[in-house]
Amino acid sequence: MERSIQMYNAFSGANALENIALLNFFRAHTPDTEYRAIQEALDYALKNKPSFGGFVLTYTVNNRIVAGVVVNKTGMQGFKSENLLVLAALHEDFKAQTTLLEDLINKAVDYADGDIAIYAKPNHPALMMAKRMGFKDQYVELKFQKAAPLAAKVRV
């Protein structure tokens, strides 16, 4: 069984097939995340859009992605972490092997310059794993979501 870890960043980039494979993997294995948000996180990590960059790590078995993480740089230091772990996913067929994802997150922590933050909903199962790995609760985020502008609403 062939196993490998692949790194994608602004320097290595991802070709069209790799980009589609990454997008499809995260779409399939982070079902609560919108397609546009996944594409944006990948674009920021690979600097396909103006950003501070970041990186994507994947764990493959026989050329099939079974785990992946996306880390975006924030451009901040101190009060906010320099990096944000935006996506972390484990293939359904490997759910019993959560250490694969933990190992990949540990590699992301090692590779990243500076601290890494994780944003997750309060009851998300990944929070317990992150806490076991040494991530600490530090801040509570309150988010105000603005309503769509009136011009964007369709009037009949």
TIROFI-254238 format. One line per 3 residues: number of its first residue (from 1); their letters; for each residue x, y, z of C-alpha. Coordinates in nm, 4 decimals. Example, Ala and Ser with C-alpha at 12.3 -4.5 7.8 and 13.67 -1.06 7.14 Angstrom:
2
1	AS	1.2300 -0.4500 0.7800; 1.3670 -0.1060 0.7140
This chain:
156
1	MER	0.0000 0.0000 0.0000; 0.1539 0.3283 -0.1107; 0.1169 0.6137 0.1410
4	SIQ	0.2384 0.9712 0.1093; 0.1892 1.3246 0.2335; 0.1611 1.5977 -0.0274
7	MYN	0.2156 1.9685 0.0340; 0.0585 2.2366 -0.1826; 0.1381 2.6058 -0.1390
10	AFS	0.1956 2.9211 -0.3448; 0.5321 2.7917 -0.4648; 0.4315 2.4392 -0.5619
13	GAN	0.0785 2.5312 -0.6628; -0.1745 2.2708 -0.7687; -0.2387 2.1869 -1.1305
16	ALE	-0.5965 2.1765 -1.2620; -0.6437 1.8060 -1.1843; -0.4974 1.8402 -0.8348
19	NIA	-0.7167 2.1434 -0.7667; -1.0281 1.9508 -0.8728; -0.9243 1.6524 -0.6589
22	LLN	-0.8725 1.8799 -0.3552; -1.2024 2.0569 -0.4092; -1.3913 1.7301 -0.4549
25	FFR	-1.2313 1.5730 -0.1479; -1.3177 1.8627 0.0820; -1.6684 1.8938 -0.0677
28	AHT	-1.7344 1.5260 0.0013; -1.5844 1.5159 0.3488; -1.6812 1.8550 0.4929
31	PDT	-2.0525 1.8466 0.4057; -2.1409 2.1386 0.6357; -1.9079 2.3708 0.4439
34	EYR	-2.0293 2.5583 0.1383; -1.8641 2.4886 -0.1971; -1.7691 2.8559 -0.2378
37	AIQ	-1.6034 2.8639 0.1057; -1.3968 2.5544 0.0240; -1.2846 2.7007 -0.3089
40	EAL	-1.1986 3.0302 -0.1432; -0.9936 2.8611 0.1325; -0.7990 2.6668 -0.1317
43	DYA	-0.7501 2.9787 -0.3459; -0.6170 3.1744 -0.0462; -0.3845 2.8937 0.0630
46	LKN	-0.2413 2.8581 -0.2880; -0.2452 3.2359 -0.3521; -0.4705 3.1971 -0.6547
49	KPS	-0.6386 3.5072 -0.5065; -0.4604 3.7974 -0.3393; -0.3891 3.6736 0.0123
52	FGG	-0.1168 3.6073 0.2661; -0.1025 3.2468 0.1411; -0.0950 2.9295 0.3413
55	FVL	-0.0787 2.5642 0.2487; -0.2713 2.2430 0.1940; -0.1546 1.9056 0.3243
58	TYT	-0.3018 1.5789 0.2060; -0.2443 1.2219 0.3152; -0.2881 0.9778 0.0291
61	VNN	-0.3182 0.6008 0.0153; -0.2657 0.4511 -0.3305; -0.2978 0.7994 -0.4870
64	RIV	-0.6363 0.8565 -0.3174; -0.6755 1.1475 -0.0741; -0.7874 1.0095 0.2625
67	AGV	-0.7144 1.3115 0.4855; -0.6537 1.6790 0.4236; -0.6059 2.0137 0.5935
70	VVN	-0.6119 2.3695 0.4625; -0.4251 2.6412 0.6524; -0.4567 3.0082 0.5595
73	KTG	-0.2132 3.2734 0.6799; -0.3896 3.5660 0.8477; -0.1261 3.8347 0.8181
76	MQG	-0.1590 3.9029 1.1916; 0.0534 3.8342 1.4979; 0.0040 3.8426 1.8718
79	FKS	-0.3627 3.9010 1.9461; -0.4732 3.6842 1.6536; -0.2926 3.3728 1.5338
82	ENL	-0.0701 3.3940 1.2291; -0.2483 3.0935 1.0775; -0.6006 2.9604 1.0640
85	LVL	-0.6775 2.5913 1.0188; -0.9728 2.6415 0.7875; -1.0525 2.2860 0.6814
88	AAL	-0.9684 1.9436 0.8196; -1.1255 1.6314 0.6748; -1.0964 1.2557 0.6950
91	HED	-1.2364 1.0228 0.4280; -1.5412 0.8254 0.5455; -1.3636 0.4948 0.4749
94	FKA	-1.0911 0.5930 0.7253; -1.3085 0.7332 1.0093; -1.1796 0.4629 1.2454
97	QTT	-0.8231 0.5880 1.1876; -0.8538 0.9375 1.3366; -0.4800 0.9357 1.4056
100	LLE	-0.4281 0.9973 1.0317; -0.5944 1.3369 1.0635; -0.4206 1.4105 1.3943
103	DLI	-0.0838 1.3317 1.2356; -0.1642 1.5620 0.9438; -0.2673 1.8443 1.1793
106	NKA	0.0555 1.7937 1.3763; 0.2518 1.8254 1.0506; 0.0594 2.1459 0.9740
109	VDY	0.1480 2.2819 1.3193; 0.5151 2.1939 1.2601; 0.5198 2.3487 0.9125
112	ADG	0.3336 2.6712 0.9917; 0.5222 2.9848 1.0888; 0.3587 3.1003 1.4120
115	DIA	0.0469 2.9985 1.5980; -0.2528 2.8217 1.4453; -0.6148 2.8853 1.5419
118	IYA	-0.9142 2.6647 1.4729; -1.2656 2.8026 1.4379; -1.5432 2.5489 1.4884
121	KPN	-1.9006 2.5463 1.6036; -1.9316 2.4870 1.9797; -2.0443 2.1232 1.9549
124	HPA	-1.8246 2.0197 1.6632; -1.6621 1.6783 1.7265; -1.3240 1.8037 1.6025
127	LMM	-1.2984 2.0329 1.9052; -1.2338 1.7411 2.1405; -0.9593 1.6095 1.9113
130	AKR	-0.8029 1.9570 1.8898; -0.8058 1.9934 2.2680; -0.6403 1.6507 2.3069
133	MGF	-0.3725 1.7708 2.0653; -0.2962 2.0770 2.2786; -0.5159 2.3487 2.1274
136	KDQ	-0.6550 2.5776 2.3988; -0.9768 2.7751 2.4352; -0.8760 3.1417 2.4327
139	YVE	-1.1472 3.3593 2.2849; -1.5157 3.3473 2.2144; -1.6114 3.4808 1.8730
142	LKF	-1.9405 3.6591 1.8318; -2.0395 3.7120 1.4714; -2.2884 3.9654 1.3409
145	QKA	-2.4151 3.8659 0.9987; -2.5433 4.1539 0.7913; -2.8548 4.0981 0.5868
148	APL	-2.8165 4.0896 0.2101; -2.8308 4.4385 0.0539; -3.1736 4.5397 -0.0717
151	AAK	-3.0438 4.5577 -0.4292; -2.9613 4.1879 -0.4096; -3.3169 4.0931 -0.3125
154	VRV	-3.5553 4.0161 -0.5953; -3.8726 4.2254 -0.5953; -4.1896 4.1011 -0.7544
